[in-house]
Amino acid sequence: MKTRAITGAIFVAVMVASTLFGPYLYSIFFTLLSAWCLYEFYGIVSSEERAPNKVLGIILALTGFAVGSMVAMNLLEPKFLWLVTPLVGLTYIISLFQKRSFPFNDIAYTFLGICYVTFPFFLFAKLGFINGVYNHYIPLGFLILLWTNDTGAYLAGRSFGKHKLFERISPKKTWEGFFGGFILAIVVAVNLEKYFGSLPLWQWIIVAMIISIVGTLGDLVESMLKRSLHVKDSGSILPGHGGFLDRFDGLLLAAPIVYIFLILIS
């Protein structure tokens, strides 16, 4: 627990700093973080039958994320997003020369990683520019709600957990833990409106509800992935926590829904 707490504190400090020090550091940090998470995804799914093109997949993800971020910061015109198209085609062409038994397995997992990991991270990063100019309060609020939900679920689950939430996939998760995280996230959302502003109270509350509900499902989806591959953690870069992908499993499903919600009501 001591190792876990120290690692968590350092990790949170770095994450908060990345949002506070302006759009450039924010974009660079989450571009690189998403690339590492993609690397972890490719690592856990790779096998004799599945060999995603790690190098090209990460280059494609970095290119799309970086160009998309520069478009969001008005450094490039949207037409430059088309630069990723040749890399998509190259993924198919390279498979012609690799003489693999199941080439489309490799191609499918290459693109699955980008859809499952990179695209949600990109939409999360877009939360910082959702009003046209960089506003660190919205992505920072998202992260706080994500961590709050996890903390509330952990504490409530350990203290009161009896009824299993989804035992087949995650035996330790309970309904009591889920509602503990949900309630704590709502309480924090009320305070975010008071101290962060940026969104009306009702929007912060809905964002908290999305993160709690969809984020929990995202956690279960990653658990399903690891369980199906007989993997305990996505990596070991974070002592006591596993890999980066393990820490952001809730974000992968919640960020796109939050982004869509805020775009639709803006």
PLY file of the C-alpha trace (Angstrom):
ply
format ascii 1.0
element vertex 266
property float x
property float y
property float z
element edge 265
property int vertex1
property int vertex2
end_header
0.00 0.00 0.00
2.92 2.36 0.75
4.41 1.78 -2.69
1.00 2.14 -4.28
0.33 5.42 -2.43
3.71 6.96 -3.33
3.39 5.97 -6.97
-0.18 7.29 -7.08
0.80 10.64 -5.54
3.64 11.18 -8.03
1.43 10.09 -10.90
-1.39 12.46 -9.90
1.07 15.36 -9.52
2.45 14.79 -13.03
-1.05 14.53 -14.50
-2.22 17.73 -12.84
0.91 19.59 -13.90
0.41 18.49 -17.50
-3.00 20.17 -17.59
-1.97 23.34 -15.76
1.13 24.29 -17.77
-0.65 25.24 -20.98
-1.92 23.63 -24.18
1.47 22.65 -25.60
2.66 20.56 -22.66
-0.87 19.21 -22.24
-1.02 18.03 -25.86
2.50 16.60 -25.88
2.01 14.76 -22.61
-1.24 13.06 -23.60
0.06 12.27 -27.07
2.99 10.39 -25.52
0.85 8.82 -22.79
-1.63 7.49 -25.34
1.25 6.05 -27.39
2.59 4.21 -24.33
-0.87 2.83 -23.54
-1.13 1.65 -27.15
2.26 -0.02 -26.78
0.99 -1.84 -23.69
-2.16 -2.92 -25.55
-0.12 -4.35 -28.41
2.09 -6.11 -25.89
-0.73 -7.94 -24.11
-2.59 -9.00 -27.28
0.46 -10.21 -29.21
0.80 -13.95 -29.71
1.57 -16.50 -32.40
-1.87 -15.92 -33.94
-1.95 -12.14 -33.36
0.96 -9.90 -34.29
-0.20 -6.29 -34.61
2.22 -4.00 -36.40
3.43 -2.20 -33.29
5.79 0.27 -34.97
3.42 1.37 -37.72
0.43 1.39 -35.36
2.21 3.68 -32.90
3.49 5.94 -35.71
-0.05 6.17 -37.09
-1.43 6.94 -33.62
1.24 9.57 -32.88
0.75 11.23 -36.26
-3.02 11.40 -35.93
-2.91 12.59 -32.32
-0.22 15.20 -32.96
-1.87 16.60 -36.10
-5.28 16.61 -34.40
-3.84 18.49 -31.43
-2.22 21.08 -33.68
-5.53 21.54 -35.48
-7.24 22.07 -32.11
-4.64 24.73 -31.26
-5.13 26.39 -34.67
-1.54 25.63 -35.66
-2.64 23.57 -38.66
-5.67 23.52 -40.93
-8.00 20.49 -40.66
-6.96 19.31 -44.15
-3.65 18.08 -42.70
-5.53 15.31 -40.89
-5.53 13.51 -44.22
-1.82 12.83 -43.65
-2.78 9.72 -41.69
-4.46 8.11 -44.73
-1.25 6.81 -46.38
-0.25 5.20 -43.08
-3.58 3.38 -42.95
-3.01 2.00 -46.44
0.57 1.09 -45.57
-0.70 -1.17 -42.78
-2.36 -3.39 -45.37
0.52 -3.26 -47.83
3.16 -4.29 -45.29
1.10 -7.37 -44.41
1.54 -8.55 -48.01
5.26 -9.06 -47.39
5.19 -10.54 -43.89
4.04 -14.05 -44.91
1.84 -14.47 -41.86
-0.78 -17.23 -41.64
-3.54 -14.85 -40.51
-2.57 -11.40 -41.84
-5.96 -9.84 -41.22
-5.74 -10.81 -37.55
-2.61 -8.66 -37.40
-4.26 -5.80 -39.32
-7.42 -5.98 -37.19
-5.52 -5.81 -33.89
-3.36 -2.97 -35.19
-6.45 -0.87 -35.85
-8.32 -2.14 -32.77
-5.59 -0.71 -30.56
-5.96 2.71 -32.20
-9.76 2.62 -31.88
-9.75 1.29 -28.31
-6.85 3.34 -26.91
-5.71 6.26 -29.07
-9.05 7.63 -30.22
-10.54 7.89 -26.68
-7.36 9.59 -25.46
-7.60 12.05 -28.34
-11.20 12.89 -27.47
-10.17 13.34 -23.85
-7.45 15.77 -24.97
-10.07 17.59 -27.07
-11.99 18.34 -23.86
-9.37 21.00 -23.18
-10.36 22.83 -26.37
-14.08 22.13 -26.40
-14.94 25.85 -26.21
-12.47 26.84 -28.92
-9.69 27.96 -26.57
-7.67 25.94 -24.08
-9.39 25.54 -20.71
-7.59 23.21 -18.31
-10.51 23.05 -15.86
-12.60 20.65 -17.94
-9.99 17.88 -18.51
-8.68 18.37 -14.97
-12.22 18.07 -13.62
-12.68 14.91 -15.68
-9.56 13.37 -14.15
-10.59 14.37 -10.62
-14.00 12.77 -11.11
-12.39 9.64 -12.54
-10.04 9.32 -9.57
-12.83 10.19 -7.13
-15.07 7.48 -8.52
-12.27 4.91 -8.27
-11.44 5.97 -4.71
-15.06 5.98 -3.56
-15.67 2.58 -5.14
-12.55 1.13 -3.50
-13.35 2.46 -0.03
-17.04 1.59 -0.12
-16.33 -1.82 -1.60
-13.81 -2.68 1.12
-16.06 -1.39 3.89
-19.50 -2.56 2.81
-19.08 -4.73 -0.29
-21.23 -7.86 -0.30
-23.13 -8.03 -3.58
-20.99 -8.79 -6.62
-21.29 -6.37 -9.53
-19.90 -8.58 -12.32
-18.29 -11.60 -10.68
-17.51 -13.43 -13.93
-15.23 -10.61 -15.08
-14.12 -8.86 -11.89
-14.76 -10.85 -8.67
-13.76 -7.98 -6.35
-16.17 -5.34 -7.68
-19.42 -4.91 -5.76
-22.62 -2.92 -6.12
-21.85 -1.20 -2.83
-18.51 -0.08 -4.27
-20.16 1.15 -7.45
-22.69 3.29 -5.57
-19.97 4.57 -3.24
-17.99 5.82 -6.22
-21.11 7.20 -7.89
-22.20 9.22 -4.84
-18.72 10.58 -4.12
-18.33 11.63 -7.77
-21.62 13.57 -7.61
-20.51 15.32 -4.41
-17.20 16.31 -5.99
-18.99 17.48 -9.17
-20.96 19.98 -7.07
-17.69 21.37 -5.72
-16.12 21.48 -9.18
-18.87 23.79 -10.34
-18.20 26.00 -7.34
-14.40 26.20 -7.71
-13.76 25.42 -11.41
-16.81 26.90 -13.12
-16.48 26.35 -16.90
-19.65 24.22 -16.94
-23.06 24.72 -15.28
-23.80 22.58 -12.25
-26.16 20.24 -14.10
-23.51 19.54 -16.72
-20.85 18.74 -14.12
-23.30 16.35 -12.46
-24.09 14.58 -15.74
-20.37 14.37 -16.55
-19.82 12.78 -13.12
-22.63 10.28 -13.77
-21.19 9.35 -17.17
-17.71 8.89 -15.73
-19.01 6.77 -12.86
-21.29 4.52 -14.93
-19.41 4.30 -18.23
-16.01 4.43 -16.54
-16.95 1.38 -14.45
-17.98 -0.42 -17.62
-14.66 0.58 -19.18
-12.86 -0.96 -16.23
-14.83 -4.17 -16.72
-14.07 -4.21 -20.45
-10.32 -4.02 -19.81
-10.66 -6.72 -17.15
-12.46 -8.85 -19.75
-9.60 -8.24 -22.19
-6.91 -9.22 -19.67
-8.88 -12.21 -18.39
-9.38 -13.53 -21.92
-5.64 -13.27 -22.53
-4.67 -14.61 -19.07
-2.83 -11.37 -18.22
-2.83 -9.80 -14.74
-1.60 -6.29 -15.61
-1.05 -4.40 -18.85
2.48 -3.50 -17.71
4.72 -2.86 -14.73
5.81 0.74 -15.23
3.81 1.94 -12.19
4.91 0.08 -9.03
1.86 -1.17 -7.19
-0.49 -0.14 -10.01
0.55 -2.13 -13.08
0.62 -0.37 -16.43
-0.70 2.97 -17.65
-3.49 1.18 -19.51
-4.68 -0.27 -16.19
-4.97 3.25 -14.74
-6.96 4.65 -17.67
-9.34 1.81 -18.48
-12.29 3.89 -17.29
-11.25 6.85 -19.42
-11.27 4.78 -22.62
-15.05 4.45 -22.66
-16.04 7.49 -20.60
-14.06 10.19 -22.45
-15.83 9.73 -25.82
-19.27 9.83 -24.17
-18.42 12.94 -22.14
-17.02 14.63 -25.24
-20.11 13.80 -27.30
-22.39 15.02 -24.50
-20.59 18.37 -24.19
-20.47 18.86 -27.96
-24.18 18.13 -28.37
-25.29 20.55 -25.63
-22.84 23.33 -26.49
0 1
1 2
2 3
3 4
4 5
5 6
6 7
7 8
8 9
9 10
10 11
11 12
12 13
13 14
14 15
15 16
16 17
17 18
18 19
19 20
20 21
21 22
22 23
23 24
24 25
25 26
26 27
27 28
28 29
29 30
30 31
31 32
32 33
33 34
34 35
35 36
36 37
37 38
38 39
39 40
40 41
41 42
42 43
43 44
44 45
45 46
46 47
47 48
48 49
49 50
50 51
51 52
52 53
53 54
54 55
55 56
56 57
57 58
58 59
59 60
60 61
61 62
62 63
63 64
64 65
65 66
66 67
67 68
68 69
69 70
70 71
71 72
72 73
73 74
74 75
75 76
76 77
77 78
78 79
79 80
80 81
81 82
82 83
83 84
84 85
85 86
86 87
87 88
88 89
89 90
90 91
91 92
92 93
93 94
94 95
95 96
96 97
97 98
98 99
99 100
100 101
101 102
102 103
103 104
104 105
105 106
106 107
107 108
108 109
109 110
110 111
111 112
112 113
113 114
114 115
115 116
116 117
117 118
118 119
119 120
120 121
121 122
122 123
123 124
124 125
125 126
126 127
127 128
128 129
129 130
130 131
131 132
132 133
133 134
134 135
135 136
136 137
137 138
138 139
139 140
140 141
141 142
142 143
143 144
144 145
145 146
146 147
147 148
148 149
149 150
150 151
151 152
152 153
153 154
154 155
155 156
156 157
157 158
158 159
159 160
160 161
161 162
162 163
163 164
164 165
165 166
166 167
167 168
168 169
169 170
170 171
171 172
172 173
173 174
174 175
175 176
176 177
177 178
178 179
179 180
180 181
181 182
182 183
183 184
184 185
185 186
186 187
187 188
188 189
189 190
190 191
191 192
192 193
193 194
194 195
195 196
196 197
197 198
198 199
199 200
200 201
201 202
202 203
203 204
204 205
205 206
206 207
207 208
208 209
209 210
210 211
211 212
212 213
213 214
214 215
215 216
216 217
217 218
218 219
219 220
220 221
221 222
222 223
223 224
224 225
225 226
226 227
227 228
228 229
229 230
230 231
231 232
232 233
233 234
234 235
235 236
236 237
237 238
238 239
239 240
240 241
241 242
242 243
243 244
244 245
245 246
246 247
247 248
248 249
249 250
250 251
251 252
252 253
253 254
254 255
255 256
256 257
257 258
258 259
259 260
260 261
261 262
262 263
263 264
264 265
